Amino acid sequence: MRIVLVGQAAFGEAVLQKLVENGEEVIAVFCPPDPPGGRGNPLRERAEQLGIPVFQPKHMRDPEVYQEFAKLQPDLNVLAFVTDIVPQRILDLPRLGSIQYHPSLLPLHRGGSAINWAIINGETKTGLSIFWVDRGIDTGPVLLQKEVEIGPDDTVGSLYFNKLFPLGVAAMAEAVQLVEEGKAPRIVQDESRATYEPLCRENNATIDWSRPYQQVYNFIRGNNPSPGATTFLAGKKVKIFDAEARPGVVGAPGEVVEIGQAGFIVAAAGGGILAKRVQPEGSGKIKAPEFAQAVGLKAGDRLGQ
């Protein structure tokens, strides 16, 4: 079975490696151009080491990309971490179609920030789906799914790299094998259960300290490491990353109630948040006690807009 892999970053590289180890015939890799600054492109580098042709179009919708796909005559497209729009005629070109990885239990959390929103919503489980790509956004029939637990202190980073990444690589390989054996199901998604959320970006990642402290904690976890949960001190932006939930804290919303060696505690409804790692405006990430000392933070100061 002739496979074209479309992907990027470490996940794309790991999927490529797994498919090759399983004896699959990967005939080409499509990935974005190398990032500026001389940083390595792990998928490109691994494909070249394996002697697999690599194509790096600026956009997958460029006309020459379809022409290259047509020349390759793939049986299956495997999409592993794709952020560019892949035209439908490329998705439909292989005789067996195209399959894609998505980090949620579809039809829940369609969209590009699925992991973030599962944590922000305080959910205790999520998972991944391998699905057949159609014309919608994450709407195609499901091939297989795997479920994982969301720990009470999981962040987007820990949930992805410790759970959804390794399980996703294995699931992609399993899905390819099912397609090859003619045993891959096409389970139509239940649209009545579908959810879709916007991308988590800085413009919708501002902390509301008046909300219950556990919701604030979920919000911070669900924006860590990207884009970072934003608040303000004296009109200047501060992003909070590593944190802990602290029940029983008493104070006005956004009030700094304590500063210690581990960080500083900010009050929310019914409790508070211990901020341990932050990013001041125009700076890199630093430990919260260092930030507190640098800006002269003291109990009674207020965070928020």
C-alpha positions in Angstrom: 0.0 0.0 0.0 1.5 3.3 -1.2 1.3 5.9 1.6 1.9 9.6 1.5 2.5 11.2 5.0 1.4 14.8 5.5 2.5 16.2 8.8 5.0 18.1 10.8 7.0 18.4 14.0 7.9 15.6 16.4 4.5 13.9 16.0 4.9 13.6 12.3 8.4 12.3 12.7 7.2 9.6 15.2 4.4 8.5 13.0 6.8 8.2 10.0 9.2 6.1 12.1 6.5 3.8 13.4 5.1 3.2 9.9 8.5 2.4 8.5 9.2 0.1 11.5 6.0 -1.7 10.7 7.1 -2.3 7.1 4.7 0.2 5.5 5.6 1.7 2.1 5.8 5.4 2.7 6.5 6.9 -0.7 6.7 10.6 0.1 6.4 13.1 2.9 4.8 16.5 2.7 5.7 19.0 5.5 5.9 22.8 5.9 9.1 24.6 4.9 11.9 24.7 7.6 11.4 27.3 10.2 13.6 30.4 10.1 16.7 30.6 12.3 18.3 27.3 11.3 16.2 25.2 13.6 15.8 21.6 12.5 12.7 20.1 11.0 12.5 16.7 12.6 10.1 15.2 10.0 12.1 16.3 7.1 15.3 15.2 8.6 14.0 11.7 9.5 12.5 11.2 6.0 15.8 12.2 4.3 17.7 9.8 6.6 15.2 7.0 5.4 15.6 8.0 1.8 12.0 9.1 1.4 11.3 12.0 -1.0 10.3 15.2 0.9 8.1 18.0 -0.5 7.9 21.3 1.4 5.3 23.5 -0.3 4.5 26.9 1.3 0.8 26.0 1.0 -0.8 22.7 0.3 -3.3 24.4 -1.9 -0.6 25.5 -4.4 -1.4 24.0 -7.8 1.9 22.2 -8.2 1.2 20.2 -4.9 -1.7 18.4 -6.5 0.4 17.6 -9.6 3.0 16.0 -7.4 0.4 14.0 -5.5 -1.0 12.8 -8.8 2.4 11.6 -10.0 2.9 9.7 -6.8 -0.3 7.7 -7.2 -0.8 7.0 -3.5 -3.2 4.5 -2.1 -3.7 6.3 1.2 -2.9 9.7 2.7 -2.0 9.8 6.4 -2.4 13.2 8.0 -0.3 13.5 11.2 -0.5 16.9 12.8 -1.6 19.1 9.9 -2.3 22.8 10.4 -2.5 23.9 6.7 -5.7 23.5 4.6 -5.4 20.4 2.4 -7.5 20.8 -0.7 -10.3 18.2 -1.1 -9.0 17.0 -4.4 -5.8 15.9 -2.7 -7.7 14.2 0.1 -9.8 12.4 -2.5 -7.0 11.4 -4.8 -5.8 8.2 -3.2 -7.9 5.1 -4.0 -8.4 4.4 -0.3 -8.9 8.1 0.8 -7.3 10.0 3.6 -7.1 9.4 7.4 -6.3 12.0 10.1 -5.4 12.2 13.8 -7.4 14.4 16.1 -6.8 14.8 19.8 -10.4 14.4 21.1 -13.2 11.9 21.2 -15.0 13.2 18.1 -17.6 14.6 17.7 -16.5 16.4 20.9 -14.1 19.3 20.6 -13.8 19.7 16.9 -11.3 22.4 15.9 -7.7 23.3 16.5 -7.6 23.6 20.3 -9.3 20.4 21.3 -6.9 19.6 24.2 -7.1 23.1 25.6 -10.9 23.1 25.8 -11.2 19.7 27.4 -9.0 20.9 30.3 -10.6 24.4 30.4 -14.1 22.7 30.7 -12.8 20.7 33.7 -13.4 17.3 32.0 -11.8 14.2 33.5 -11.4 12.2 30.3 -10.6 12.8 26.6 -8.9 10.8 23.9 -8.0 10.7 20.3 -9.7 9.9 17.1 -8.4 8.6 13.7 -11.1 9.6 11.2 -11.7 9.6 7.5 -11.3 13.1 6.2 -14.3 14.7 4.4 -15.2 18.3 3.5 -16.0 19.5 7.0 -13.8 20.4 10.0 -13.2 17.1 11.8 -16.6 15.8 10.7 -15.6 12.6 8.8 -16.5 9.1 9.8 -14.4 7.7 12.7 -12.0 4.8 12.1 -10.9 4.2 15.7 -10.8 6.0 19.1 -8.7 5.7 22.2 -9.6 7.2 25.6 -7.3 8.8 28.2 -7.8 10.2 31.7 -7.3 13.9 32.3 -5.5 14.2 35.7 -6.5 17.0 38.1 -3.2 18.8 37.5 -2.7 18.0 33.8 -1.8 20.8 31.5 -2.1 20.9 27.7 1.6 20.0 27.6 1.5 17.0 30.0 -1.7 15.6 28.5 -0.4 15.8 25.0 3.2 14.7 25.4 2.7 12.1 28.2 -0.6 10.5 26.9 -2.1 11.7 23.6 1.3 11.8 21.7 2.5 8.2 22.3 -1.0 6.8 22.1 -1.7 8.7 18.9 1.4 7.3 17.2 0.4 3.8 18.0 -3.2 4.5 16.9 -2.1 5.9 13.6 -0.1 2.7 12.9 -3.1 0.6 14.0 -5.4 2.5 11.7 -3.1 2.1 8.7 -3.0 -1.6 9.3 -6.8 -1.8 9.5 -7.1 0.0 6.2 -4.5 -2.3 4.6 -6.5 -5.4 5.8 -9.8 -3.9 4.6 -11.1 -3.9 8.1 -11.3 -0.2 8.8 -14.7 1.0 9.9 -16.4 4.2 9.0 -18.5 5.2 12.0 -20.7 8.2 11.2 -20.3 10.9 13.9 -23.4 11.8 16.0 -24.0 15.5 15.1 -26.3 15.9 18.1 -23.3 15.5 20.4 -20.9 17.7 18.3 -19.0 20.6 19.9 -16.7 23.1 18.3 -14.6 25.7 20.0 -12.4 28.5 18.7 -8.7 28.4 18.7 -7.1 29.3 22.1 -5.3 32.5 21.4 -4.1 35.4 23.5 -7.3 37.4 22.8 -9.5 34.8 24.5 -7.1 33.7 27.2 -7.7 36.4 29.8 -8.3 35.2 33.4 -11.5 36.2 35.1 -10.6 36.2 38.8 -14.3 36.6 39.8 -14.9 33.0 38.7 -14.7 30.0 41.1 -11.0 29.2 41.8 -11.2 25.7 40.4 -12.5 27.1 37.1 -9.7 29.6 37.1 -7.2 26.8 37.7 -8.7 24.8 34.8 -8.4 27.8 32.6 -4.7 28.3 33.5 -4.0 24.6 32.9 -5.8 24.7 29.6 -3.7 27.5 28.3 -0.3 26.1 29.5 2.0 26.1 27.6 0.2 28.0 24.8 -1.0 30.7 24.6 -0.6 31.2 28.4 -3.4 32.5 30.7 -3.2 36.3 30.7 -3.8 38.8 33.5 -2.6 42.3 34.2 -0.7 44.1 37.0 -0.7 47.9 36.9 -1.8 47.8 33.3 1.0 45.5 32.2 0.4 42.0 30.8 1.5 39.0 32.9 0.9 35.4 31.7 0.6 32.6 34.3 1.8 29.1 33.4 2.6 26.7 36.2 0.2 27.1 39.1 -1.7 25.2 41.9 -5.3 25.5 43.1 -5.6 26.5 46.8 -9.0 26.1 48.5 -9.9 28.3 51.4 -8.1 31.4 50.3 -10.0 34.6 51.2 -9.7 37.8 49.4 -11.2 40.0 46.7 -11.1 38.7 43.1 -7.5 39.2 41.8 -6.1 40.2 45.2 -2.6 39.1 46.0 -3.0 37.6 49.5 0.4 36.0 50.1 3.9 35.9 48.7 6.3 33.1 49.5 9.2 31.0 48.3 6.9 28.9 46.0 5.2 31.9 44.4 2.3 34.3 45.1 -1.3 33.4 45.8 -4.1 35.3 44.1 -7.7 35.2 45.3 -10.6 34.0 43.2 -14.2 32.9 44.2 -14.0 30.3 47.0 -10.3 29.9 47.0 -7.1 31.0 45.2 -4.3 30.3 42.8 -0.6 29.8 43.6 1.2 31.2 40.6 4.6 29.5 40.3 5.9 30.4 36.9 4.9 33.5 34.9 5.9 35.6 31.9 6.0 39.4 32.3 5.2 41.5 29.3 8.2 41.7 27.0 10.2 39.0 28.8 10.7 35.3 29.0 9.2 32.9 31.5 10.5 33.2 35.0 9.8 31.8 38.5 7.0 33.7 40.2 9.1 34.6 43.3 11.6 36.3 41.0 8.9 38.2 39.3 7.4 39.3 42.6 10.7 40.6 43.8 11.5 42.4 40.6 8.3 44.3 40.5 7.9 44.8 44.2 4.7 42.8 44.4 3.1 42.9 47.8 0.0 41.6 49.5 -3.0 43.7 48.7 -2.0 44.3 45.1 -4.7 43.5 42.5 -4.4 41.5 39.3 -6.9 41.9 36.5 -8.1 44.4 34.0 
